[in-house]
Amino acid sequence: MPPRDELPDDPLERVLAIMARLRDPRDGCPWDLKQTWDSIVPHTLEEAYEVADAIARRDFDGVRDELGDVLLQVVFYARIAEEEGRFDIRDVSRGLADKLVRRHPHVFGDARFETEADQHAAWEAEKARERAERGEDAAAPGHLDGVALALPALTRAVKLQKRAARVGFDWDTLEPVLGKIMEEFEEVRVEIQAGAPEERIKDEVGDLLFAVSNLARHLGVDPEAALRGTNAKFEDRFRYMEQVLAGQGRRLEDADLAELDGLWEKAKGRWVG
């Protein structure tokens, strides 16, 4: 570890040295020292979402800063692993570099693919080989294995659907996809009218959301990105209503539903896109 008043000039080496200093058992930061594998995970997920948010807003200065925060998570995990004698950041980098070369034989080797589908098939075959090498596929793997449980639900639904589609469990046209949405919507309506218990209604709403995410997949739309966009529109319109009423010295609670609906329609007229 460099002396307290010295840090490397190379940016990455500087970050690594700072993390080592923060985790120093004698002179480190108390908060950083008490962090564990599990305690950092929520921060990692939050930072990944903040990158996505900055990209969606085309705030590229923000993207740079948020990517730095994601890099911090990687450095933090690697430092803990190094302290435990498991691996270090160079092992992480080496493994990534080797994986990228292996999975791009058409760039770093002599392989040639006629179509993008052929390239994707080769990519998946290499991933399967890597899993088998690690012993993960030793006991007849399922086609849905390996889809991370921690993914956002809509994203995970699409990944599961894509896995199923690889073996032909999919519709070739949009009509049955749309029909499934209508079927699931009707089942939700029936359960509501029947006064079904909350768990039953939740189950049917989940089926409806799964069907809608399948439509998004067939249309080539990322459902997470689509919903983020709708959330942004909702926020913009809702804040417009607040601002209009505030300009009148009033609050949202002071307006009835008819007036709020009118303001909402005006807010929609302001939205471009």
C-alpha positions as CSV (number, residue, x, y, z in Angstrom):
1,M,0.0,0.0,0.0
2,P,1.5,3.4,-0.9
3,P,2.3,5.9,1.8
4,R,-0.7,8.0,3.1
5,D,0.3,11.0,1.0
6,E,1.1,9.1,-2.2
7,L,-1.3,7.6,-4.7
8,P,-0.5,6.3,-8.2
9,D,-1.0,8.6,-11.1
10,D,-2.7,5.9,-13.3
11,P,-6.5,6.4,-12.8
12,L,-7.4,2.7,-12.3
13,E,-4.4,2.0,-10.1
14,R,-5.3,5.1,-8.1
15,V,-8.8,3.7,-7.5
16,L,-7.4,0.4,-6.4
17,A,-5.0,2.0,-4.0
18,I,-7.8,4.2,-2.6
19,M,-10.0,1.1,-2.0
20,A,-7.1,-0.7,-0.3
21,R,-6.7,2.3,2.0
22,L,-10.4,2.5,2.8
23,R,-10.3,-1.2,3.7
24,D,-7.1,-1.0,5.8
25,P,-7.9,-2.7,9.1
26,R,-6.0,-0.1,11.1
27,D,-6.5,3.2,9.3
28,G,-9.4,2.6,7.0
29,C,-12.9,4.0,6.9
30,P,-15.2,2.4,9.5
31,W,-18.1,2.2,7.1
32,D,-16.1,0.6,4.3
33,L,-14.6,-1.8,6.7
34,K,-17.9,-3.2,7.9
35,Q,-19.2,-3.8,4.3
36,T,-19.7,-7.4,3.2
37,W,-20.6,-9.3,0.0
38,D,-24.3,-9.1,0.9
39,S,-24.4,-5.5,2.2
40,I,-23.0,-4.1,-1.1
41,V,-25.5,-5.9,-3.4
42,P,-28.4,-3.3,-2.9
43,H,-26.0,-0.5,-3.8
44,T,-24.9,-2.4,-6.9
45,L,-28.4,-2.8,-8.1
46,E,-29.2,0.8,-7.4
47,E,-26.2,2.0,-9.3
48,A,-27.0,-0.1,-12.3
49,Y,-30.5,1.5,-12.4
50,E,-29.0,5.0,-12.1
51,V,-26.8,4.3,-15.2
52,A,-29.9,3.3,-17.1
53,D,-31.7,6.4,-15.9
54,A,-28.9,8.7,-16.9
55,I,-28.8,7.1,-20.4
56,A,-32.5,7.4,-20.8
57,R,-32.2,11.2,-20.0
58,R,-29.2,11.5,-22.3
59,D,-27.3,13.0,-19.4
60,F,-23.9,11.8,-20.5
61,D,-22.0,13.7,-17.8
62,G,-24.3,11.8,-15.5
63,V,-23.6,8.5,-17.3
64,R,-19.8,9.0,-16.8
65,D,-20.4,9.6,-13.0
66,E,-22.8,6.7,-12.7
67,L,-20.4,4.3,-14.5
68,G,-17.8,5.4,-11.9
69,D,-20.2,4.3,-9.2
70,V,-20.6,1.0,-10.9
71,L,-16.9,0.6,-11.2
72,L,-16.7,1.3,-7.4
73,Q,-18.9,-1.8,-6.9
74,V,-16.6,-4.0,-9.0
75,V,-13.5,-2.7,-7.2
76,F,-15.2,-3.2,-3.8
77,Y,-16.2,-6.8,-4.5
78,A,-12.7,-7.6,-5.9
79,R,-11.0,-6.1,-2.8
80,I,-13.1,-8.2,-0.4
81,A,-12.3,-11.2,-2.5
82,E,-8.6,-10.4,-2.4
83,E,-8.7,-10.0,1.3
84,E,-10.2,-13.5,1.6
85,G,-7.7,-15.0,-0.8
86,R,-10.2,-15.8,-3.5
87,F,-9.2,-13.6,-6.4
88,D,-8.3,-10.0,-7.2
89,I,-9.3,-7.4,-9.8
90,R,-6.6,-8.6,-12.2
91,D,-8.2,-12.1,-12.1
92,V,-11.5,-10.5,-12.9
93,S,-10.0,-8.6,-15.8
94,R,-8.2,-11.6,-17.1
95,G,-11.3,-13.7,-17.0
96,L,-13.3,-11.1,-18.8
97,A,-10.7,-10.7,-21.5
98,D,-10.4,-14.5,-22.1
99,K,-14.2,-14.8,-22.2
100,L,-14.5,-12.1,-24.8
101,V,-11.9,-13.7,-27.0
102,R,-13.5,-17.1,-26.7
103,R,-17.0,-15.8,-27.5
104,H,-15.8,-13.9,-30.6
105,P,-14.0,-16.4,-32.7
106,H,-15.0,-14.5,-35.8
107,V,-13.0,-11.5,-34.6
108,F,-10.1,-13.2,-32.8
109,G,-10.0,-16.4,-34.8
110,D,-10.9,-17.9,-38.2
111,A,-14.6,-18.6,-37.6
112,R,-17.1,-17.3,-40.1
113,F,-20.8,-17.0,-39.6
114,E,-23.3,-16.6,-42.5
115,T,-26.0,-15.0,-40.4
116,E,-26.5,-13.2,-37.1
117,A,-28.5,-16.2,-36.0
118,D,-25.5,-18.5,-36.6
119,Q,-23.3,-16.1,-34.6
120,H,-25.9,-16.1,-31.7
121,A,-26.1,-19.9,-31.8
122,A,-22.3,-20.1,-31.5
123,W,-22.3,-17.7,-28.6
124,E,-24.9,-19.8,-26.8
125,A,-23.0,-22.9,-27.5
126,E,-19.8,-21.4,-26.0
127,K,-21.7,-20.3,-22.9
128,A,-23.1,-23.8,-22.6
129,R,-19.6,-25.3,-22.9
130,E,-18.4,-22.9,-20.2
131,R,-21.2,-23.9,-17.9
132,A,-20.4,-27.6,-18.5
133,E,-16.7,-26.9,-17.8
134,R,-17.7,-25.4,-14.4
135,G,-19.9,-28.4,-13.7
136,E,-23.1,-26.4,-13.7
137,D,-24.7,-28.6,-16.4
138,A,-23.7,-31.9,-15.1
139,A,-27.2,-33.0,-14.2
140,A,-29.3,-32.4,-17.3
141,P,-29.7,-28.7,-17.3
142,G,-33.1,-27.1,-17.9
143,H,-33.4,-24.6,-20.7
144,L,-34.5,-22.0,-18.2
145,D,-31.5,-22.5,-15.9
146,G,-29.3,-19.5,-15.3
147,V,-31.8,-16.7,-15.7
148,A,-30.9,-14.6,-12.6
149,L,-33.7,-14.3,-10.0
150,A,-32.6,-10.8,-9.1
151,L,-33.4,-9.4,-12.5
152,P,-36.4,-7.0,-12.7
153,A,-39.5,-9.1,-13.2
154,L,-40.3,-7.8,-16.7
155,T,-36.8,-8.2,-17.9
156,R,-36.7,-11.8,-16.4
157,A,-40.0,-12.6,-18.1
158,V,-38.6,-11.7,-21.5
159,K,-35.5,-13.7,-20.9
160,L,-37.5,-16.7,-19.9
161,Q,-39.7,-16.3,-23.0
162,K,-36.6,-16.1,-25.2
163,R,-35.2,-19.3,-23.7
164,A,-38.5,-21.1,-24.4
165,A,-38.6,-19.7,-27.9
166,R,-35.3,-21.3,-28.7
167,V,-36.9,-24.7,-28.5
168,G,-39.9,-23.7,-30.5
169,F,-42.3,-22.9,-27.6
170,D,-43.4,-19.6,-29.2
171,W,-46.0,-18.1,-31.5
172,D,-45.0,-17.1,-35.1
173,T,-47.4,-14.3,-35.4
174,L,-48.8,-11.4,-33.3
175,E,-52.5,-12.5,-33.3
176,P,-52.2,-15.3,-30.7
177,V,-50.0,-13.0,-28.6
178,L,-52.7,-10.3,-28.6
179,G,-55.3,-13.0,-28.0
180,K,-53.5,-14.2,-24.9
181,I,-53.5,-10.7,-23.5
182,M,-57.2,-10.4,-24.0
183,E,-57.7,-13.9,-22.4
184,E,-55.7,-12.9,-19.4
185,F,-57.4,-9.6,-19.1
186,E,-60.8,-11.3,-19.1
187,E,-59.6,-13.7,-16.4
188,V,-58.6,-10.8,-14.2
189,R,-62.0,-9.2,-14.7
190,V,-63.9,-12.4,-13.9
191,E,-61.9,-12.9,-10.7
192,I,-62.6,-9.3,-9.6
193,Q,-66.3,-9.6,-10.3
194,A,-66.3,-12.9,-8.3
195,G,-64.8,-11.3,-5.3
196,A,-61.8,-13.6,-5.5
197,P,-59.2,-13.4,-2.7
198,E,-56.2,-11.1,-3.1
199,E,-53.7,-13.9,-3.9
200,R,-55.9,-15.2,-6.7
201,I,-56.2,-11.8,-8.3
202,K,-52.5,-11.2,-7.9
203,D,-51.9,-14.5,-9.7
204,E,-54.1,-13.4,-12.6
205,V,-52.6,-9.9,-12.8
206,G,-49.1,-11.6,-13.0
207,D,-50.3,-13.7,-15.9
208,L,-51.5,-10.5,-17.6
209,L,-48.2,-8.8,-17.1
210,F,-46.4,-11.8,-18.4
211,A,-48.5,-11.8,-21.6
212,V,-47.9,-8.1,-22.1
213,S,-44.2,-8.6,-21.7
214,N,-44.4,-11.3,-24.4
215,L,-46.0,-8.8,-26.7
216,A,-43.2,-6.4,-26.1
217,R,-40.7,-9.1,-26.9
218,H,-42.4,-9.9,-30.2
219,L,-42.4,-6.3,-31.1
220,G,-38.8,-5.9,-30.2
221,V,-39.6,-3.5,-27.4
222,D,-37.8,-3.6,-24.0
223,P,-40.7,-3.6,-21.5
224,E,-38.5,-2.1,-18.8
225,A,-37.5,0.8,-21.0
226,A,-41.1,1.2,-22.2
227,L,-42.4,1.4,-18.6
228,R,-39.6,3.8,-17.6
229,G,-40.8,6.1,-20.4
230,T,-44.4,5.9,-19.3
231,N,-43.3,6.6,-15.7
232,A,-41.5,9.7,-17.0
233,K,-44.6,10.9,-18.8
234,F,-46.8,10.3,-15.8
235,E,-44.4,12.3,-13.6
236,D,-44.3,15.2,-16.1
237,R,-48.1,15.4,-16.4
238,F,-48.7,15.1,-12.7
239,R,-46.1,17.8,-11.9
240,Y,-47.8,20.0,-14.5
241,M,-51.1,19.7,-12.6
242,E,-49.4,20.5,-9.4
243,Q,-47.8,23.6,-10.9
244,V,-51.0,24.9,-12.5
245,L,-52.9,24.6,-9.2
246,A,-50.0,26.0,-7.2
247,G,-50.1,29.1,-9.5
248,Q,-53.7,29.5,-8.3
249,G,-52.7,29.2,-4.7
250,R,-54.3,25.7,-4.6
251,R,-53.3,22.1,-4.0
252,L,-54.2,18.9,-5.8
253,E,-56.4,18.0,-2.9
254,D,-58.5,21.2,-3.5
255,A,-59.6,20.1,-7.0
256,D,-62.3,17.5,-7.8
257,L,-61.7,14.6,-10.2
258,A,-63.4,16.4,-13.1
259,E,-61.0,19.3,-12.8
260,L,-58.0,17.0,-12.4
261,D,-59.0,15.1,-15.5
262,G,-59.2,18.4,-17.4
263,L,-55.7,19.4,-16.3
264,W,-54.4,15.9,-17.1
265,E,-55.7,16.3,-20.7
266,K,-53.9,19.7,-21.0
267,A,-50.8,18.1,-19.6
268,K,-51.0,15.3,-22.2
269,G,-51.1,18.0,-24.9
270,R,-47.8,19.3,-23.7
271,W,-46.0,16.0,-24.0
272,V,-43.9,15.5,-27.2
273,G,-43.3,11.9,-28.1
